[in-house]
Amino acid sequence: MIGLPPESSEDEQRGGGRAHFLQVFLSQRSQMEALVSRRVGCRATAADLVQDLFLRFWQRPLVQVEELSTYLLRCAGNIAIDHLRSEGARVRSNEGWLPEQPDSHGSEPEAALEAGNDLRHVEAALRALPERTRQIFLLNRLHGRKYAQIAKAMGLSQSAVEKHMMRALDVCKASLRDTELRTPGKAP
């Protein structure tokens, strides 16, 4: 059952129900904080989030569930996920608010031309890679796939995927070094 039935007495809601909730919450608090801490990577944030969870439940009508302790752990996991999502959104929105670099105003066209040249050299280097190495690089860098996902999809070990990625990254770095050496006025 998701909510309290309308015929519940107010005394039951405030007395026994609240006392039981408090007892279960306090017994599960350390587990909830540990779960949230593992997900968000910070004990203090985990303690704050679990406290917020307590306040959310305390301020709304009691919820009747089969196993309150399991329900609270699931809610703690969900609040950690919500926190990570909101942090990610905050970081993405703040990235748009970063001030421009003051030293780049005079050389913006040159910097754009240079970046375009660098990109062409990296693309040429990637085209010269073996097909499998190039495919692994693109899956990781363009499509955001993790090494384990790529390994499973391509029937390779994760170690093999890592080696292909190292090879591709070395080729990209070498192409950029070659570009710097060929560009007059640039120090190696």
NORBELDA-V360900 format. One record per helix or strand of 2 or more residues. SS is the DSSP state (helix for helix, strand for strand). FROM is the first residue (numbers start at 1). TO is the last residue. If there is no record, write none. Layout:
SS_FROM_TO, SS_FROM_TO
//
This chain:
helix_10_14, helix_16_40, helix_43_59, helix_68_95, helix_102_104, helix_108_127, helix_131_141, helix_147_154, helix_158_182
//
